Amino acid sequence: MRILGIDPGIATIGFGVVDSDRNSHKLVKCGVITTPAHTSLSSRLAQIYDDMCDLLEIFKPDAVSIEELFFNTNITTGIAVAHGRGVILLACQKSGVRIYEYTPLQVKQAVVGYGRAEKSQVMDMVKRICSLPAAPKPDDAADAVALALCHARSSTSLLFRGDREECSTI
């Protein structure tokens, strides 16, 4: 199964493409989509949409794993990220690929085995699971790879039901 993991944003969107076959996970490609600062929101959203369509066309994933929004303290940033996430979901939906959404806690649980794991622990496990010499850079790309691995591990769980739009890592 080929999984495209997406760490949504507005200035920087992480992506990670992982080929997964049960307990074997191979990183195909990871990186970031960036949009220039000081440009209109609508221009940034159009660029994100176009770049997502390109990623979907180039890598032809079987599934997309995207992080659910988590608002911490800055609601203004959260709203901008929500706009970006919306056009990402639109691009994925229009391409016909299945979309799975995970919380940060679910990603940490699936990748590290502990839902309250530190970021450094997640990065170390991404490196180990994909047999990489170092964790992917930048962090947004590594987060996206973790999202892809989360789906890879969750979809092989006995708790996963492919007819639903979500997975459980409980």
N, C-alpha and C positions, 0 to 999 in steps of 0.2 A: 504494500500500500504506500502510495506517495502522499505525504502530508505537508501542507503549507501552513506553517505557524506564523501568526501575525501579532505583533505587539503594537497596538494602535497608538496614534498620536496625530499631531498636526504639523509640527516642525520636523520630527524624525519618526518614521514608522519602521520598525524592525520586521524583517522577514527571514524565515528559515525553512528550507525544503529538506525533508528527511524521507528516505526510503526505508520502510520498516517491514520486517518479516518476522513476526513473533518477538524473539529476544534479540534479533539482529537489527541494528539501527545504523544507517549510513547517512552522514551529512552530505547532501548534494551541493547545496549553495546556501549562503546566508549573506545578509547585508542590510542596508537601510535605504529607504526612500526618504529624500529630504526635500523640503520646500523652503524657498528663500524667505527670510524675515522681511518685514516691511512691504509685503505684497498683500493684496486683498485676500480675505478669507475665501471668496469664491474662486479666485485663481489657484489658491493652494488646494482647495477641494478638487478642482478639475484636474490638477496635476496628479493628486493622489489616485483619483479614479482611473486616469489614463495609465499610470504606472502599475496599478493593481491589475488592470485588464491585460497589460503586457506580461506581468508575472504569471497570471493564470493561463495565458496562451502559450508561453514558453515552457512552463514546467508541467502543465496539465495534471494538477493534483487530483487525487481521489477524494480528498477531504481538506477542509480548511479549519484550523483550530485558532480561535481568536480569544483574546483576553476580555473578560467582562470589565466594565468600567468600575473603578473604585475611587470614590471621591474622598480625598483626605482633608486638606484644609483649603486649598485654592479652588473655589467653585468656578471662577472665570476660566482657568486653565482646563478644568474638567468639562466645561461646556464646549470649548474649542475641540478637545479630544473627542467628545461625543459626535461633533460634526464630522470629523475625520473618520471615526469608526463607522458612522452611517454610510458614507460613500464606499468604504471598504466592503461593508455588508452588501450594499447594492451591487457592486461589481461582482462579488462572489455569487450572489443570488442569480444575477442575469447570466452568469457563465454556466449555471446548472450544477455547480459543485456543492456537495453537502457541507453545511456549516455547523461547527460544534463550538460552544462557548464555555469557557472555564474561568473560575475565579482564581486570583493569585494563590489562595490557600489550596485549591485543588491541584494547581500546577506544582507547588512545593511538595505536596503529599505524594503525587505521582512520580516526581523526579527524584526527590530526596528520601521520601518515606516519612517526612515530618512536616506538617502543615505550617509550622511557625519557623521553618528553616531560614537562616540568613542568606542574603544574596550570594555571598561567597561560596556557600555550600551548594547552592543551585548551580552556579557556574562550574564548580569542580565536578559535580555529577554529570553535567552536560558534556564536559571534556571526557570523562571516563566512559560514559555510555556510548558516545560516538567514536571512541578511541582516537581522540585528537591530541596533538602535542600540547595545545593550549586552548583555553576557553575562547570561543569566538569573540571578536571585537567588531564594533563597539557593543556596549552592554545591551542596547536595544535589539541587536541581531541575536545575541546570546539568549535574551529573554524569548525571542520568537522561536528559536530552536527548542527551548524548554517547553514552549507551548505545543510544538509539534510532537515532542517526546511524550508529553502529557497525554495527548490523544492516542498516540501509538500504544502506550501502556494501558490506558483506560479502555480502549477498544478491544483489547485481548482479555480483559477482565470478564469473569462470569457474570458480573453485575451489569455489563454493557448490553443494551438492547439496540440493535441497529435500526429499528423502526421508529425510534424516538429521536428528537432533535438534540438531546443532551445526553451526557454520559455521567455516570456516578463513579467516584473514586472512593466511596465509603468502604 
